[in-house]
Amino acid sequence: MSQAAVINIFKDTILTIFYVAGPILIVGLVVGVLISMFEAVTSIREMTLTFVPKLIAVGIVFLITLPWILAKLINFTINIFQQIPKVLQ
C-alpha cells in the first residue's frame, strides 16, 4: 500500500468524522452560547436551564440528520471495504 493511499484513507476518515459530528456539535455550541447570553442578561443560574435545552436541541438535530449520517457512514464503510484487496496485494 502506497503512502498516498494511506493519506487518502486518513483524509476520508477525518472528513467523515467532521461530517458526522459537525452538525450535532455546532447546534450544541450555538444553543449553549444562546443560553449563556440569556443567563447573563437575566442573572438566572440554573443547571437544568443549560442542560435540558441543549439535550433537546442535540436530540432533534440527531434525529433530523440521522438518515444523512447513516448514508455517510455506509458510503465510508463501503469505500474502506473496497480498499481492503488493495492493501493485501
PyMOL Python script that loads the backbone (N, CA, C, O; Angstrom):
from pymol import cmd

cmd.read_pdbstr("""\
ATOM      1  N   MET A   1       0.850  -1.172   0.000  1.00  0.00           N
ATOM      2  CA  MET A   1       0.000   0.000   0.000  1.00  0.00           C
ATOM      3  C   MET A   1       0.894   1.234   0.000  1.00  0.00           C
ATOM      4  O   MET A   1       1.829   1.343   0.794  1.00  0.00           O
ATOM      5  N   SER A   2       0.597   2.137  -0.884  1.00  0.00           N
ATOM      6  CA  SER A   2       1.434   3.324  -1.020  1.00  0.00           C
ATOM      7  C   SER A   2       1.118   4.362   0.047  1.00  0.00           C
ATOM      8  O   SER A   2       0.083   4.314   0.712  1.00  0.00           O
ATOM      9  N   GLN A   3       2.029   5.282   0.181  1.00  0.00           N
ATOM     10  CA  GLN A   3       1.856   6.349   1.156  1.00  0.00           C
ATOM     11  C   GLN A   3       0.667   7.244   0.770  1.00  0.00           C
ATOM     12  O   GLN A   3      -0.050   7.733   1.643  1.00  0.00           O
ATOM     13  N   ALA A   4       0.464   7.453  -0.516  1.00  0.00           N
ATOM     14  CA  ALA A   4      -0.656   8.281  -0.977  1.00  0.00           C
ATOM     15  C   ALA A   4      -1.994   7.631  -0.626  1.00  0.00           C
ATOM     16  O   ALA A   4      -2.946   8.327  -0.272  1.00  0.00           O
ATOM     17  N   ALA A   5      -2.072   6.314  -0.721  1.00  0.00           N
ATOM     18  CA  ALA A   5      -3.315   5.617  -0.379  1.00  0.00           C
ATOM     19  C   ALA A   5      -3.620   5.738   1.114  1.00  0.00           C
ATOM     20  O   ALA A   5      -4.774   5.922   1.501  1.00  0.00           O
ATOM     21  N   VAL A   6      -2.591   5.634   1.947  1.00  0.00           N
ATOM     22  CA  VAL A   6      -2.787   5.775   3.390  1.00  0.00           C
ATOM     23  C   VAL A   6      -3.247   7.190   3.723  1.00  0.00           C
ATOM     24  O   VAL A   6      -4.146   7.374   4.543  1.00  0.00           O
ATOM     25  N   ILE A   7      -2.644   8.175   3.101  1.00  0.00           N
ATOM     26  CA  ILE A   7      -3.038   9.568   3.332  1.00  0.00           C
ATOM     27  C   ILE A   7      -4.472   9.794   2.873  1.00  0.00           C
ATOM     28  O   ILE A   7      -5.230  10.502   3.536  1.00  0.00           O
ATOM     29  N   ASN A   8      -4.853   9.200   1.746  1.00  0.00           N
ATOM     30  CA  ASN A   8      -6.223   9.336   1.238  1.00  0.00           C
ATOM     31  C   ASN A   8      -7.233   8.713   2.204  1.00  0.00           C
ATOM     32  O   ASN A   8      -8.292   9.289   2.454  1.00  0.00           O
ATOM     33  N   ILE A   9      -6.904   7.537   2.745  1.00  0.00           N
ATOM     34  CA  ILE A   9      -7.801   6.894   3.718  1.00  0.00           C
ATOM     35  C   ILE A   9      -7.915   7.759   4.969  1.00  0.00           C
ATOM     36  O   ILE A   9      -9.009   7.944   5.502  1.00  0.00           O
ATOM     37  N   PHE A  10      -6.795   8.285   5.434  1.00  0.00           N
ATOM     38  CA  PHE A  10      -6.807   9.147   6.621  1.00  0.00           C
ATOM     39  C   PHE A  10      -7.637  10.406   6.371  1.00  0.00           C
ATOM     40  O   PHE A  10      -8.400  10.836   7.236  1.00  0.00           O
ATOM     41  N   LYS A  11      -7.483  10.993   5.187  1.00  0.00           N
ATOM     42  CA  LYS A  11      -8.251  12.194   4.840  1.00  0.00           C
ATOM     43  C   LYS A  11      -9.744  11.893   4.806  1.00  0.00           C
ATOM     44  O   LYS A  11     -10.546  12.670   5.325  1.00  0.00           O
ATOM     45  N   ASP A  12     -10.121  10.772   4.200  1.00  0.00           N
ATOM     46  CA  ASP A  12     -11.531  10.389   4.150  1.00  0.00           C
ATOM     47  C   ASP A  12     -12.092  10.129   5.550  1.00  0.00           C
ATOM     48  O   ASP A  12     -13.243  10.458   5.839  1.00  0.00           O
ATOM     49  N   THR A  13     -11.271   9.539   6.409  1.00  0.00           N
ATOM     50  CA  THR A  13     -11.706   9.266   7.782  1.00  0.00           C
ATOM     51  C   THR A  13     -11.961  10.557   8.543  1.00  0.00           C
ATOM     52  O   THR A  13     -12.994  10.698   9.198  1.00  0.00           O
ATOM     53  N   ILE A  14     -11.036  11.496   8.463  1.00  0.00           N
ATOM     54  CA  ILE A  14     -11.187  12.769   9.175  1.00  0.00           C
ATOM     55  C   ILE A  14     -12.389  13.546   8.640  1.00  0.00           C
ATOM     56  O   ILE A  14     -13.157  14.106   9.422  1.00  0.00           O
ATOM     57  N   LEU A  15     -12.559  13.584   7.328  1.00  0.00           N
ATOM     58  CA  LEU A  15     -13.708  14.290   6.760  1.00  0.00           C
ATOM     59  C   LEU A  15     -15.031  13.646   7.169  1.00  0.00           C
ATOM     60  O   LEU A  15     -16.001  14.349   7.451  1.00  0.00           O
ATOM     61  N   THR A  16     -15.073  12.330   7.204  1.00  0.00           N
ATOM     62  CA  THR A  16     -16.289  11.638   7.628  1.00  0.00           C
ATOM     63  C   THR A  16     -16.610  11.956   9.088  1.00  0.00           C
ATOM     64  O   THR A  16     -17.773  12.155   9.440  1.00  0.00           O
ATOM     65  N   ILE A  17     -15.586  12.003   9.930  1.00  0.00           N
ATOM     66  CA  ILE A  17     -15.797  12.360  11.332  1.00  0.00           C
ATOM     67  C   ILE A  17     -16.373  13.768  11.438  1.00  0.00           C
ATOM     68  O   ILE A  17     -17.314  14.002  12.197  1.00  0.00           O
ATOM     69  N   PHE A  18     -15.807  14.706  10.675  1.00  0.00           N
ATOM     70  CA  PHE A  18     -16.314  16.080  10.713  1.00  0.00           C
ATOM     71  C   PHE A  18     -17.751  16.159  10.203  1.00  0.00           C
ATOM     72  O   PHE A  18     -18.578  16.864  10.779  1.00  0.00           O
ATOM     73  N   TYR A  19     -18.045  15.442   9.133  1.00  0.00           N
ATOM     74  CA  TYR A  19     -19.405  15.471   8.577  1.00  0.00           C
ATOM     75  C   TYR A  19     -20.419  14.873   9.544  1.00  0.00           C
ATOM     76  O   TYR A  19     -21.532  15.384   9.670  1.00  0.00           O
ATOM     77  N   VAL A  20     -20.045  13.802  10.222  1.00  0.00           N
ATOM     78  CA  VAL A  20     -20.982  13.120  11.109  1.00  0.00           C
ATOM     79  C   VAL A  20     -21.179  13.895  12.414  1.00  0.00           C
ATOM     80  O   VAL A  20     -22.309  14.072  12.868  1.00  0.00           O
ATOM     81  N   ALA A  21     -20.092  14.352  13.011  1.00  0.00           N
ATOM     82  CA  ALA A  21     -20.187  15.010  14.320  1.00  0.00           C
ATOM     83  C   ALA A  21     -20.438  16.508  14.212  1.00  0.00           C
ATOM     84  O   ALA A  21     -20.931  17.119  15.160  1.00  0.00           O
ATOM     85  N   GLY A  22     -20.109  17.107  13.075  1.00  0.00           N
ATOM     86  CA  GLY A  22     -20.193  18.556  12.929  1.00  0.00           C
ATOM     87  C   GLY A  22     -21.545  19.177  13.211  1.00  0.00           C
ATOM     88  O   GLY A  22     -21.633  20.076  14.047  1.00  0.00           O
ATOM     89  N   PRO A  23     -22.597  18.737  12.551  1.00  0.00           N
ATOM     90  CA  PRO A  23     -23.899  19.377  12.784  1.00  0.00           C
ATOM     91  C   PRO A  23     -24.355  19.296  14.240  1.00  0.00           C
ATOM     92  O   PRO A  23     -24.916  20.254  14.772  1.00  0.00           O
ATOM     93  N   ILE A  24     -24.114  18.163  14.877  1.00  0.00           N
ATOM     94  CA  ILE A  24     -24.545  17.990  16.260  1.00  0.00           C
ATOM     95  C   ILE A  24     -23.742  18.905  17.179  1.00  0.00           C
ATOM     96  O   ILE A  24     -24.307  19.553  18.060  1.00  0.00           O
ATOM     97  N   LEU A  25     -22.426  18.958  16.977  1.00  0.00           N
ATOM     98  CA  LEU A  25     -21.592  19.807  17.820  1.00  0.00           C
ATOM     99  C   LEU A  25     -21.870  21.288  17.608  1.00  0.00           C
ATOM    100  O   LEU A  25     -21.851  22.068  18.560  1.00  0.00           O
ATOM    101  N   ILE A  26     -22.127  21.675  16.370  1.00  0.00           N
ATOM    102  CA  ILE A  26     -22.408  23.090  16.088  1.00  0.00           C
ATOM    103  C   ILE A  26     -23.711  23.517  16.752  1.00  0.00           C
ATOM    104  O   ILE A  26     -23.786  24.604  17.325  1.00  0.00           O
ATOM    105  N   VAL A  27     -24.737  22.676  16.682  1.00  0.00           N
ATOM    106  CA  VAL A  27     -26.009  23.021  17.330  1.00  0.00           C
ATOM    107  C   VAL A  27     -25.831  23.097  18.843  1.00  0.00           C
ATOM    108  O   VAL A  27     -26.375  23.997  19.482  1.00  0.00           O
ATOM    109  N   GLY A  28     -25.083  22.171  19.420  1.00  0.00           N
ATOM    110  CA  GLY A  28     -24.823  22.222  20.858  1.00  0.00           C
ATOM    111  C   GLY A  28     -24.089  23.489  21.259  1.00  0.00           C
ATOM    112  O   GLY A  28     -24.383  24.087  22.293  1.00  0.00           O
ATOM    113  N   LEU A  29     -23.126  23.897  20.431  1.00  0.00           N
ATOM    114  CA  LEU A  29     -22.378  25.127  20.698  1.00  0.00           C
ATOM    115  C   LEU A  29     -23.273  26.353  20.599  1.00  0.00           C
ATOM    116  O   LEU A  29     -23.242  27.212  21.480  1.00  0.00           O
ATOM    117  N   VAL A  30     -24.062  26.446  19.550  1.00  0.00           N
ATOM    118  CA  VAL A  30     -24.938  27.607  19.358  1.00  0.00           C
ATOM    119  C   VAL A  30     -25.975  27.704  20.472  1.00  0.00           C
ATOM    120  O   VAL A  30     -26.205  28.786  21.012  1.00  0.00           O
ATOM    121  N   VAL A  31     -26.598  26.586  20.818  1.00  0.00           N
ATOM    122  CA  VAL A  31     -27.588  26.601  21.889  1.00  0.00           C
ATOM    123  C   VAL A  31     -26.927  26.965  23.218  1.00  0.00           C
ATOM    124  O   VAL A  31     -27.506  27.704  24.013  1.00  0.00           O
ATOM    125  N   GLY A  32     -25.730  26.457  23.464  1.00  0.00           N
ATOM    126  CA  GLY A  32     -25.018  26.793  24.687  1.00  0.00           C
ATOM    127  C   GLY A  32     -24.694  28.273  24.792  1.00  0.00           C
ATOM    128  O   GLY A  32     -24.836  28.869  25.859  1.00  0.00           O
ATOM    129  N   VAL A  33     -24.257  28.871  23.682  1.00  0.00           N
ATOM    130  CA  VAL A  33     -23.957  30.307  23.684  1.00  0.00           C
ATOM    131  C   VAL A  33     -25.231  31.123  23.898  1.00  0.00           C
ATOM    132  O   VAL A  33     -25.227  32.083  24.668  1.00  0.00           O
ATOM    133  N   LEU A  34     -26.305  30.754  23.234  1.00  0.00           N
ATOM    134  CA  LEU A  34     -27.567  31.483  23.413  1.00  0.00           C
ATOM    135  C   LEU A  34     -28.081  31.388  24.852  1.00  0.00           C
ATOM    136  O   LEU A  34     -28.570  32.373  25.406  1.00  0.00           O
ATOM    137  N   ILE A  35     -27.969  30.215  25.446  1.00  0.00           N
ATOM    138  CA  ILE A  35     -28.403  30.060  26.831  1.00  0.00           C
ATOM    139  C   ILE A  35     -27.504  30.854  27.761  1.00  0.00           C
ATOM    140  O   ILE A  35     -27.994  31.458  28.715  1.00  0.00           O
ATOM    141  N   SER A  36     -26.213  30.869  27.512  1.00  0.00           N
ATOM    142  CA  SER A  36     -25.296  31.657  28.343  1.00  0.00           C
ATOM    143  C   SER A  36     -25.612  33.141  28.250  1.00  0.00           C
ATOM    144  O   SER A  36     -25.559  33.854  29.252  1.00  0.00           O
ATOM    145  N   MET A  37     -25.939  33.608  27.049  1.00  0.00           N
ATOM    146  CA  MET A  37     -26.317  35.012  26.904  1.00  0.00           C
ATOM    147  C   MET A  37     -27.614  35.298  27.663  1.00  0.00           C
ATOM    148  O   MET A  37     -27.736  36.341  28.306  1.00  0.00           O
ATOM    149  N   PHE A  38     -28.575  34.386  27.594  1.00  0.00           N
ATOM    150  CA  PHE A  38     -29.826  34.550  28.329  1.00  0.00           C
ATOM    151  C   PHE A  38     -29.569  34.580  29.835  1.00  0.00           C
ATOM    152  O   PHE A  38     -30.150  35.393  30.553  1.00  0.00           O
ATOM    153  N   GLU A  39     -28.695  33.691  30.309  1.00  0.00           N
ATOM    154  CA  GLU A  39     -28.362  33.671  31.731  1.00  0.00           C
ATOM    155  C   GLU A  39     -27.672  34.964  32.165  1.00  0.00           C
ATOM    156  O   GLU A  39     -27.931  35.471  33.257  1.00  0.00           O
ATOM    157  N   ALA A  40     -26.804  35.489  31.322  1.00  0.00           N
ATOM    158  CA  ALA A  40     -26.100  36.723  31.666  1.00  0.00           C
ATOM    159  C   ALA A  40     -27.058  37.908  31.727  1.00  0.00           C
ATOM    160  O   ALA A  40     -26.909  38.788  32.575  1.00  0.00           O
ATOM    161  N   VAL A  41     -28.032  37.932  30.837  1.00  0.00           N
ATOM    162  CA  VAL A  41     -28.987  39.045  30.810  1.00  0.00           C
ATOM    163  C   VAL A  41     -29.941  38.976  31.996  1.00  0.00           C
ATOM    164  O   VAL A  41     -30.255  39.998  32.606  1.00  0.00           O
ATOM    165  N   THR A  42     -30.401  37.771  32.321  1.00  0.00           N
ATOM    166  CA  THR A  42     -31.420  37.648  33.373  1.00  0.00           C
ATOM    167  C   THR A  42     -30.847  37.315  34.743  1.00  0.00           C
ATOM    168  O   THR A  42     -31.587  37.318  35.728  1.00  0.00           O
ATOM    169  N   SER A  43     -29.554  37.028  34.835  1.00  0.00           N
ATOM    170  CA  SER A  43     -28.895  36.637  36.092  1.00  0.00           C
ATOM    171  C   SER A  43     -29.505  35.378  36.707  1.00  0.00           C
ATOM    172  O   SER A  43     -29.493  35.213  37.927  1.00  0.00           O
ATOM    173  N   ILE A  44     -30.026  34.510  35.880  1.00  0.00           N
ATOM    174  CA  ILE A  44     -30.563  33.226  36.348  1.00  0.00           C
ATOM    175  C   ILE A  44     -29.453  32.193  36.219  1.00  0.00           C
ATOM    176  O   ILE A  44     -28.857  32.047  35.151  1.00  0.00           O
ATOM    177  N   ARG A  45     -29.176  31.480  37.298  1.00  0.00           N
ATOM    178  CA  ARG A  45     -28.159  30.431  37.284  1.00  0.00           C
ATOM    179  C   ARG A  45     -28.801  29.105  37.680  1.00  0.00           C
ATOM    180  O   ARG A  45     -28.813  28.734  38.854  1.00  0.00           O
ATOM    181  N   GLU A  46     -29.318  28.417  36.714  1.00  0.00           N
ATOM    182  CA  GLU A  46     -29.982  27.142  36.957  1.00  0.00           C
ATOM    183  C   GLU A  46     -29.338  26.089  36.065  1.00  0.00           C
ATOM    184  O   GLU A  46     -29.223  26.295  34.857  1.00  0.00           O
ATOM    185  N   MET A  47     -28.917  24.963  36.640  1.00  0.00           N
ATOM    186  CA  MET A  47     -28.235  23.915  35.876  1.00  0.00           C
ATOM    187  C   MET A  47     -29.148  23.286  34.831  1.00  0.00           C
ATOM    188  O   MET A  47     -28.699  22.964  33.731  1.00  0.00           O
ATOM    189  N   THR A  48     -30.412  23.110  35.161  1.00  0.00           N
ATOM    190  CA  THR A  48     -31.310  22.487  34.187  1.00  0.00           C
ATOM    191  C   THR A  48     -31.574  23.418  33.009  1.00  0.00           C
ATOM    192  O   THR A  48     -31.908  22.964  31.915  1.00  0.00           O
ATOM    193  N   LEU A  49     -31.425  24.711  33.233  1.00  0.00           N
ATOM    194  CA  LEU A  49     -31.624  25.664  32.141  1.00  0.00           C
ATOM    195  C   LEU A  49     -30.559  25.502  31.064  1.00  0.00           C
ATOM    196  O   LEU A  49     -30.828  25.760  29.891  1.00  0.00           O
ATOM    197  N   THR A  50     -29.370  25.084  31.437  1.00  0.00           N
ATOM    198  CA  THR A  50     -28.326  24.882  30.434  1.00  0.00           C
ATOM    199  C   THR A  50     -28.360  23.481  29.847  1.00  0.00           C
ATOM    200  O   THR A  50     -28.061  23.302  28.667  1.00  0.00           O
ATOM    201  N   PHE A  51     -28.720  22.483  30.649  1.00  0.00           N
ATOM    202  CA  PHE A  51     -28.617  21.101  30.202  1.00  0.00           C
ATOM    203  C   PHE A  51     -29.793  20.660  29.345  1.00  0.00           C
ATOM    204  O   PHE A  51     -29.588  20.074  28.281  1.00  0.00           O
ATOM    205  N   VAL A  52     -30.997  20.922  29.773  1.00  0.00           N
ATOM    206  CA  VAL A  52     -32.188  20.399  29.100  1.00  0.00           C
ATOM    207  C   VAL A  52     -32.354  20.965  27.686  1.00  0.00           C
ATOM    208  O   VAL A  52     -32.591  20.185  26.764  1.00  0.00           O
ATOM    209  N   PRO A  53     -32.241  22.281  27.468  1.00  0.00           N
ATOM    210  CA  PRO A  53     -32.387  22.766  26.079  1.00  0.00           C
ATOM    211  C   PRO A  53     -31.309  22.235  25.136  1.00  0.00           C
ATOM    212  O   PRO A  53     -31.587  21.943  23.973  1.00  0.00           O
ATOM    213  N   LYS A  54     -30.067  22.108  25.644  1.00  0.00           N
ATOM    214  CA  LYS A  54     -29.006  21.539  24.803  1.00  0.00           C
ATOM    215  C   LYS A  54     -29.314  20.094  24.456  1.00  0.00           C
ATOM    216  O   LYS A  54     -29.140  19.675  23.312  1.00  0.00           O
ATOM    217  N   LEU A  55     -29.768  19.337  25.429  1.00  0.00           N
ATOM    218  CA  LEU A  55     -30.104  17.936  25.202  1.00  0.00           C
ATOM    219  C   LEU A  55     -31.230  17.804  24.187  1.00  0.00           C
ATOM    220  O   LEU A  55     -31.166  16.956  23.297  1.00  0.00           O
ATOM    221  N   ILE A  56     -32.243  18.620  24.310  1.00  0.00           N
ATOM    222  CA  ILE A  56     -33.369  18.581  23.373  1.00  0.00           C
ATOM    223  C   ILE A  56     -32.923  18.994  21.972  1.00  0.00           C
ATOM    224  O   ILE A  56     -33.280  18.341  20.992  1.00  0.00           O
ATOM    225  N   ALA A  57     -32.145  20.077  21.870  1.00  0.00           N
ATOM    226  CA  ALA A  57     -31.691  20.559  20.555  1.00  0.00           C
ATOM    227  C   ALA A  57     -30.794  19.533  19.869  1.00  0.00           C
ATOM    228  O   ALA A  57     -30.949  19.266  18.677  1.00  0.00           O
ATOM    229  N   VAL A  58     -29.860  18.959  20.619  1.00  0.00           N
ATOM    230  CA  VAL A  58     -28.966  17.958  20.034  1.00  0.00           C
ATOM    231  C   VAL A  58     -29.754  16.713  19.631  1.00  0.00           C
ATOM    232  O   VAL A  58     -29.480  16.126  18.584  1.00  0.00           O
ATOM    233  N   GLY A  59     -30.712  16.308  20.432  1.00  0.00           N
ATOM    234  CA  GLY A  59     -31.541  15.154  20.087  1.00  0.00           C
ATOM    235  C   GLY A  59     -32.353  15.381  18.823  1.00  0.00           C
ATOM    236  O   GLY A  59     -32.458  14.490  17.980  1.00  0.00           O
ATOM    237  N   ILE A  60     -32.925  16.569  18.688  1.00  0.00           N
ATOM    238  CA  ILE A  60     -33.712  16.892  17.482  1.00  0.00           C
ATOM    239  C   ILE A  60     -32.823  16.904  16.238  1.00  0.00           C
ATOM    240  O   ILE A  60     -33.189  16.354  15.199  1.00  0.00           O
ATOM    241  N   VAL A  61     -31.655  17.533  16.353  1.00  0.00           N
ATOM    242  CA  VAL A  61     -30.734  17.576  15.208  1.00  0.00           C
ATOM    243  C   VAL A  61     -30.251  16.177  14.863  1.00  0.00           C
ATOM    244  O   VAL A  61     -30.110  15.842  13.687  1.00  0.00           O
ATOM    245  N   PHE A  62     -29.996  15.355  15.877  1.00  0.00           N
ATOM    246  CA  PHE A  62     -29.578  13.982  15.617  1.00  0.00           C
ATOM    247  C   PHE A  62     -30.659  13.215  14.862  1.00  0.00           C
ATOM    248  O   PHE A  62     -30.356  12.498  13.908  1.00  0.00           O
ATOM    249  N   LEU A  63     -31.900  13.357  15.276  1.00  0.00           N
ATOM    250  CA  LEU A  63     -32.985  12.653  14.590  1.00  0.00           C
ATOM    251  C   LEU A  63     -33.194  13.162  13.169  1.00  0.00           C
ATOM    252  O   LEU A  63     -33.496  12.383  12.265  1.00  0.00           O
ATOM    253  N   ILE A  64     -33.034  14.472  12.972  1.00  0.00           N
ATOM    254  CA  ILE A  64     -33.211  15.042  11.634  1.00  0.00           C
ATOM    255  C   ILE A  64     -32.090  14.606  10.699  1.00  0.00           C
ATOM    256  O   ILE A  64     -32.336  14.293   9.534  1.00  0.00           O
ATOM    257  N   THR A  65     -30.864  14.586  11.205  1.00  0.00           N
ATOM    258  CA  THR A  65     -29.711  14.280  10.352  1.00  0.00           C
ATOM    259  C   THR A  65     -29.347  12.799  10.340  1.00  0.00           C
ATOM    260  O   THR A  65     -28.398  12.411   9.658  1.00  0.00           O
ATOM    261  N   LEU A  66     -30.074  11.962  11.078  1.00  0.00           N
ATOM    262  CA  LEU A  66     -29.733  10.547  11.153  1.00  0.00           C
ATOM    263  C   LEU A  66     -29.681   9.847   9.790  1.00  0.00           C
ATOM    264  O   LEU A  66     -28.731   9.103   9.551  1.00  0.00           O
ATOM    265  N   PRO A  67     -30.643  10.041   8.887  1.00  0.00           N
ATOM    266  CA  PRO A  67     -30.516   9.371   7.578  1.00  0.00           C
ATOM    267  C   PRO A  67     -29.271   9.818   6.805  1.00  0.00           C
ATOM    268  O   PRO A  67     -28.612   9.004   6.159  1.00  0.00           O
ATOM    269  N   TRP A  68     -28.961  11.092   6.875  1.00  0.00           N
ATOM    270  CA  TRP A  68     -27.773  11.607   6.184  1.00  0.00           C
ATOM    271  C   TRP A  68     -26.493  11.062   6.822  1.00  0.00           C
ATOM    272  O   TRP A  68     -25.554  10.695   6.116  1.00  0.00           O
ATOM    273  N   ILE A  69     -26.457  11.010   8.163  1.00  0.00           N
ATOM    274  CA  ILE A  69     -25.291  10.471   8.869  1.00  0.00           C
ATOM    275  C   ILE A  69     -25.095   9.005   8.514  1.00  0.00           C
ATOM    276  O   ILE A  69     -23.974   8.574   8.245  1.00  0.00           O
ATOM    277  N   LEU A  70     -26.175   8.240   8.511  1.00  0.00           N
ATOM    278  CA  LEU A  70     -26.068   6.826   8.158  1.00  0.00           C
ATOM    279  C   LEU A  70     -25.592   6.634   6.725  1.00  0.00           C
ATOM    280  O   LEU A  70     -24.798   5.734   6.455  1.00  0.00           O
ATOM    281  N   ALA A  71     -26.065   7.465   5.805  1.00  0.00           N
ATOM    282  CA  ALA A  71     -25.608   7.366   4.415  1.00  0.00           C
ATOM    283  C   ALA A  71     -24.112   7.652   4.318  1.00  0.00           C
ATOM    284  O   ALA A  71     -23.388   6.955   3.607  1.00  0.00           O
ATOM    285  N   LYS A  72     -23.647   8.685   5.036  1.00  0.00           N
ATOM    286  CA  LYS A  72     -22.215   8.999   5.040  1.00  0.00           C
ATOM    287  C   LYS A  72     -21.396   7.836   5.593  1.00  0.00           C
ATOM    288  O   LYS A  72     -20.366   7.471   5.026  1.00  0.00           O
ATOM    289  N   LEU A  73     -21.856   7.254   6.705  1.00  0.00           N
ATOM    290  CA  LEU A  73     -21.116   6.154   7.317  1.00  0.00           C
ATOM    291  C   LEU A  73     -21.146   4.895   6.453  1.00  0.00           C
ATOM    292  O   LEU A  73     -20.157   4.164   6.387  1.00  0.00           O
ATOM    293  N   ILE A  74     -22.263   4.643   5.798  1.00  0.00           N
ATOM    294  CA  ILE A  74     -22.344   3.472   4.914  1.00  0.00           C
ATOM    295  C   ILE A  74     -21.413   3.654   3.720  1.00  0.00           C
ATOM    296  O   ILE A  74     -20.697   2.725   3.348  1.00  0.00           O
ATOM    297  N   ASN A  75     -21.414   4.843   3.115  1.00  0.00           N
ATOM    298  CA  ASN A  75     -20.511   5.091   1.988  1.00  0.00           C
ATOM    299  C   ASN A  75     -19.051   4.974   2.405  1.00  0.00           C
ATOM    300  O   ASN A  75     -18.235   4.434   1.659  1.00  0.00           O
ATOM    301  N   PHE A  76     -18.717   5.475   3.591  1.00  0.00           N
ATOM    302  CA  PHE A  76     -17.348   5.376   4.081  1.00  0.00           C
ATOM    303  C   PHE A  76     -16.961   3.915   4.303  1.00  0.00           C
ATOM    304  O   PHE A  76     -15.863   3.501   3.931  1.00  0.00           O
ATOM    305  N   THR A  77     -17.858   3.135   4.907  1.00  0.00           N
ATOM    306  CA  THR A  77     -17.572   1.731   5.169  1.00  0.00           C
ATOM    307  C   THR A  77     -17.406   0.947   3.873  1.00  0.00           C
ATOM    308  O   THR A  77     -16.502   0.120   3.758  1.00  0.00           O
ATOM    309  N   ILE A  78     -18.269   1.201   2.903  1.00  0.00           N
ATOM    310  CA  ILE A  78     -18.144   0.529   1.603  1.00  0.00           C
ATOM    311  C   ILE A  78     -16.814   0.887   0.951  1.00  0.00           C
ATOM    312  O   ILE A  78     -16.149   0.021   0.383  1.00  0.00           O
ATOM    313  N   ASN A  79     -16.426   2.146   1.029  1.00  0.00           N
ATOM    314  CA  ASN A  79     -15.161   2.592   0.462  1.00  0.00           C
ATOM    315  C   ASN A  79     -13.980   1.889   1.136  1.00  0.00           C
ATOM    316  O   ASN A  79     -13.049   1.458   0.456  1.00  0.00           O
ATOM    317  N   ILE A  80     -14.013   1.772   2.445  1.00  0.00           N
ATOM    318  CA  ILE A  80     -12.926   1.098   3.170  1.00  0.00           C
ATOM    319  C   ILE A  80     -12.870  -0.389   2.798  1.00  0.00           C
ATOM    320  O   ILE A  80     -11.788  -0.932   2.575  1.00  0.00           O
ATOM    321  N   PHE A  81     -14.028  -1.042   2.732  1.00  0.00           N
ATOM    322  CA  PHE A  81     -14.044  -2.455   2.374  1.00  0.00           C
ATOM    323  C   PHE A  81     -13.574  -2.682   0.935  1.00  0.00           C
ATOM    324  O   PHE A  81     -12.977  -3.717   0.640  1.00  0.00           O
ATOM    325  N   GLN A  82     -13.833  -1.742   0.051  1.00  0.00           N
ATOM    326  CA  GLN A  82     -13.353  -1.872  -1.330  1.00  0.00           C
ATOM    327  C   GLN A  82     -11.843  -1.701  -1.415  1.00  0.00           C
ATOM    328  O   GLN A  82     -11.223  -2.170  -2.370  1.00  0.00           O
ATOM    329  N   GLN A  83     -11.254  -1.049  -0.449  1.00  0.00           N
ATOM    330  CA  GLN A  83      -9.805  -0.837  -0.470  1.00  0.00           C
ATOM    331  C   GLN A  83      -9.023  -1.963   0.205  1.00  0.00           C
ATOM    332  O   GLN A  83      -7.795  -1.983   0.121  1.00  0.00           O
ATOM    333  N   ILE A  84      -9.697  -2.898   0.870  1.00  0.00           N
ATOM    334  CA  ILE A  84      -9.015  -3.996   1.538  1.00  0.00           C
ATOM    335  C   ILE A  84      -8.211  -4.857   0.563  1.00  0.00           C
ATOM    336  O   ILE A  84      -7.067  -5.189   0.872  1.00  0.00           O
ATOM    337  N   PRO A  85      -8.754  -5.235  -0.602  1.00  0.00           N
ATOM    338  CA  PRO A  85      -7.929  -6.041  -1.525  1.00  0.00           C
ATOM    339  C   PRO A  85      -6.667  -5.305  -1.983  1.00  0.00           C
ATOM    340  O   PRO A  85      -5.649  -5.942  -2.252  1.00  0.00           O
ATOM    341  N   LYS A  86      -6.719  -3.996  -2.075  1.00  0.00           N
ATOM    342  CA  LYS A  86      -5.534  -3.234  -2.468  1.00  0.00           C
ATOM    343  C   LYS A  86      -4.457  -3.305  -1.393  1.00  0.00           C
ATOM    344  O   LYS A  86      -3.264  -3.292  -1.697  1.00  0.00           O
ATOM    345  N   VAL A  87      -4.878  -3.379  -0.146  1.00  0.00           N
ATOM    346  CA  VAL A  87      -3.917  -3.441   0.955  1.00  0.00           C
ATOM    347  C   VAL A  87      -3.232  -4.808   0.986  1.00  0.00           C
ATOM    348  O   VAL A  87      -2.047  -4.907   1.306  1.00  0.00           O
ATOM    349  N   LEU A  88      -3.973  -5.848   0.655  1.00  0.00           N
ATOM    350  CA  LEU A  88      -3.431  -7.208   0.748  1.00  0.00           C
ATOM    351  C   LEU A  88      -2.511  -7.558  -0.406  1.00  0.00           C
ATOM    352  O   LEU A  88      -1.874  -8.611  -0.374  1.00  0.00           O
ATOM    353  N   GLN A  89      -2.422  -6.738  -1.396  1.00  0.00           N
ATOM    354  CA  GLN A  89      -1.558  -7.046  -2.554  1.00  0.00           C
ATOM    355  C   GLN A  89      -0.120  -6.807  -2.245  1.00  0.00           C
ATOM    356  O   GLN A  89       0.739  -7.014  -3.102  1.00  0.00           O
TER     357      GLN A  89
END
""", "prot")
cmd.dss("prot")
cmd.show_as("cartoon", "prot")
cmd.util.cbc("prot")
cmd.orient("prot")
